[in-house]
């Protein structure tokens, strides 16, 4: 019965997307440079009706890829979907970290690039008379980590008003307790963690410094997020840590669970419908239209 229901919902979602694409009314401005690094490029999707609004909100999408891969085009379907709803959207590439550039590109680099990209979106808005006054960050997987880290730790520095953040299967807690080691924290901070650093607590401090959960308070921007029940990559501790700090802090948040899905969120079409309905509600509430 559940399998039949999931199939029917998948068909409904597919046809809804198809009919939406048949009525596309937006323009895409591709490969706008926002920084000096090779990958510092952003695509911006502008709905036709955006030029007629008194003001606009923009959703900035950040792709996944384990912080070492991925392309901005991977988030194009999300950009199109929300552009068809009348919202300016954007998808950015960012610098990646790997063994060859250890310590040169870190999570701090990526977060800084989010701020640079938003400044470029603001400049683009001024140039095209779009009056973009608010922005939301939205990421998938590693992009969700970057999106949350920026939203919770750097909202006060944002070139535009940061209205909310909406993220999918994003790592929220880089601690050893969640991941079993400090290897990921080492890669993302660019610091080779030693046994001595583990013993004296420095390793834990470094991991906390790049963990979004560290920065959540009651004053954090409203948060929409989802996690999968069978995700082997972003394990359950990330979901549990984020929910715990949200509840304890009194922050505004909405959580959607995909019980049958792995990392790709592919096997819970009803959860997908619910997630997007919440996203539409967040836009209406926090963008104001």
C-alpha positions in Angstrom: 0.0 0.0 0.0 2.8 2.4 0.9 4.7 1.6 -2.3 1.6 2.3 -4.3 1.0 5.6 -2.6 4.6 6.6 -3.1 4.3 5.8 -6.8 1.1 7.9 -7.2 2.7 10.8 -5.4 5.8 10.6 -7.5 3.7 10.8 -10.7 1.8 13.8 -9.3 5.0 15.6 -8.4 6.5 14.8 -11.9 3.5 16.1 -13.8 3.3 19.2 -11.6 7.0 19.9 -12.4 6.4 19.2 -16.1 3.5 21.6 -16.4 5.4 24.2 -14.5 8.4 23.9 -16.9 6.1 24.4 -19.9 5.2 27.8 -18.6 8.8 29.0 -17.8 8.9 32.8 -17.5 12.3 33.8 -16.2 15.7 34.8 -17.4 19.0 33.2 -16.4 22.1 35.3 -16.0 25.0 32.8 -16.1 28.5 32.7 -14.7 28.5 36.1 -13.0 31.8 36.4 -11.2 31.7 37.3 -7.5 35.3 36.7 -6.5 38.8 36.1 -7.8 39.0 32.3 -7.2 38.5 30.1 -10.3 35.1 28.8 -9.1 33.7 32.0 -7.8 30.8 32.1 -10.2 27.0 32.4 -9.7 24.0 31.9 -11.9 21.0 34.2 -11.2 17.4 33.4 -12.2 15.1 36.4 -12.5 11.3 35.9 -13.0 9.6 38.3 -15.4 7.4 39.6 -12.7 10.3 40.5 -10.4 10.8 43.7 -12.3 7.2 44.8 -11.4 7.6 44.2 -7.7 8.4 47.0 -5.2 11.0 44.6 -3.7 12.2 41.1 -4.1 13.7 38.2 -2.1 16.4 35.9 -3.4 17.1 32.3 -2.4 20.8 31.4 -2.8 21.4 27.7 -3.4 24.7 26.0 -2.4 25.5 22.6 -4.0 26.8 19.5 -2.2 29.7 17.3 -3.0 31.5 16.6 0.2 33.2 20.0 0.1 35.5 18.6 -2.7 33.2 18.3 -5.7 29.9 19.4 -7.2 28.8 22.2 -9.5 26.3 25.1 -9.2 24.2 23.6 -12.1 23.2 20.7 -9.7 20.9 23.2 -8.0 19.3 24.5 -11.2 16.1 22.5 -10.7 15.5 24.1 -7.3 16.3 27.6 -8.8 13.8 27.0 -11.6 11.1 25.8 -9.3 11.2 28.8 -7.1 11.7 31.2 -10.0 8.4 29.9 -11.4 6.9 30.9 -8.0 8.1 34.4 -8.6 11.3 34.5 -6.5 14.7 35.5 -7.7 17.0 32.6 -7.2 20.7 32.0 -7.5 23.1 29.0 -7.5 26.8 29.4 -6.7 30.0 27.5 -7.1 32.6 27.8 -4.5 36.2 26.8 -3.8 36.7 23.2 -2.9 39.2 21.5 -0.5 41.2 18.4 -1.2 44.5 16.8 -0.4 46.4 19.1 -2.8 45.3 22.3 -1.2 45.0 21.3 2.4 45.0 24.4 4.6 44.5 26.7 1.7 40.8 26.2 1.2 38.7 25.6 4.3 35.2 25.9 5.6 36.1 29.5 6.4 37.0 30.1 2.8 33.6 28.8 1.6 31.6 30.8 4.2 33.5 33.9 3.1 32.5 33.2 -0.5 28.9 33.0 0.5 29.1 36.6 1.8 30.9 37.7 -1.4 28.3 36.1 -3.5 25.5 37.8 -1.7 27.2 41.1 -2.1 27.4 40.4 -5.9 23.6 39.6 -5.9 23.0 42.9 -4.2 25.1 44.7 -6.8 23.3 42.8 -9.6 20.0 43.9 -8.0 21.1 47.5 -8.1 22.2 47.3 -11.7 19.0 45.7 -12.9 16.7 47.7 -10.6 15.3 44.6 -8.9 15.4 46.0 -5.4 16.4 42.7 -3.8 16.1 43.5 -0.1 16.2 40.0 1.5 18.1 36.8 0.9 17.8 33.2 2.2 20.5 30.6 2.0 19.7 27.0 1.0 22.1 24.1 0.7 22.2 20.4 0.1 24.5 18.1 2.0 27.9 19.9 2.2 26.2 23.0 0.8 23.7 22.7 3.7 26.6 22.8 6.2 28.0 26.0 4.5 24.6 27.5 4.3 23.8 26.9 8.0 27.3 28.0 9.1 26.9 31.3 7.3 23.3 31.8 8.5 23.9 31.1 12.2 27.4 32.6 12.5 27.5 35.5 10.0 23.9 36.8 9.6 24.9 40.2 11.1 27.5 40.6 8.3 25.2 39.7 5.5 25.0 42.4 2.8 21.2 41.9 2.5 18.8 41.1 5.3 19.0 37.3 5.9 15.4 36.3 6.1 15.7 32.5 6.7 17.7 29.4 5.9 16.4 26.2 4.3 18.7 23.2 4.1 18.6 19.5 3.1 20.7 16.8 4.8 23.3 19.3 5.9 26.1 18.3 8.4 25.4 20.3 11.5 27.8 19.0 14.1 31.5 18.2 13.2 32.3 16.8 16.6 34.0 13.4 17.2 30.9 12.3 19.1 28.9 12.5 15.9 31.5 11.5 13.3 33.7 9.1 15.2 36.9 11.1 14.6 38.2 14.5 13.9 39.3 13.8 10.3 36.5 15.9 8.8 37.1 18.7 11.2 40.8 18.6 10.3 40.1 18.8 6.6 37.6 21.7 6.9 39.8 23.7 9.3 43.0 23.0 7.5 44.7 22.0 10.8 46.4 18.6 11.2 44.9 17.4 14.5 47.4 15.6 16.8 46.8 13.3 19.8 47.9 16.2 22.1 45.2 18.5 20.6 42.6 15.8 21.2 43.8 15.4 24.8 43.9 19.1 25.6 40.5 19.9 24.0 41.9 22.0 21.1 40.5 19.5 18.6 37.0 19.7 20.1 37.2 23.5 19.9 38.2 23.4 16.3 35.4 21.1 15.4 32.9 23.3 17.3 34.2 26.4 15.5 32.9 25.0 12.1 29.8 23.3 13.5 26.5 25.2 12.7 25.0 24.0 16.0 27.6 26.0 17.9 26.0 29.3 16.8 22.3 28.6 17.2 20.5 30.9 19.6 16.9 32.1 20.1 17.7 35.0 17.8 19.0 32.8 14.9 17.2 33.3 11.6 14.2 31.0 11.1 15.3 27.5 9.9 13.7 24.9 7.6 15.6 21.7 7.4 15.1 18.0 6.5 17.0 14.8 7.1 16.7 11.2 5.8 16.1 8.2 8.0 18.4 5.9 6.1 21.2 8.3 5.2 24.7 6.6 5.4 26.6 9.8 4.7 25.1 12.5 6.9 24.4 10.3 9.9 21.6 10.6 12.4 23.8 12.5 15.0 23.6 15.6 12.8 19.8 15.6 12.8 19.7 14.9 16.6 22.2 17.6 17.4 20.4 20.3 15.4 17.0 19.4 16.8 18.4 19.4 20.3 19.9 22.9 20.0 16.9 24.3 18.2 14.6 23.1 21.0 16.9 24.2 23.8 17.5 27.6 22.4 14.0 28.5 21.5 14.9 29.3 17.9 12.2 29.3 15.2 12.5 26.1 13.1 10.6 23.6 11.0 11.8 20.0 10.5 10.7 17.5 7.9 11.7 13.9 8.1 12.2 11.5 5.1 11.9 8.1 6.8 12.4 5.8 3.8 15.1 7.8 2.0 18.9 7.7 1.9 21.0 10.8 1.2 19.3 11.6 -2.0 15.9 12.1 -0.4 14.3 10.1 -3.3 11.9 7.7 -1.6 9.6 9.9 0.3 7.5 12.0 -2.2 5.0 13.0 0.5 7.8 14.4 2.6 9.0 16.3 -0.4 5.6 17.8 -0.9 5.5 18.8 2.8 9.0 20.3 2.6 8.2 22.4 -0.4 4.9 23.6 1.1 6.9 24.8 4.2 9.4 26.5 1.9 6.6 28.4 0.1 5.2 29.3 3.5 8.6 30.5 4.7 9.0 32.7 1.5 5.5 34.2 2.0 6.1 34.8 5.7 9.7 36.0 5.7 10.0 37.6 2.2 6.6 39.0 2.6 5.0 37.7 -0.6 
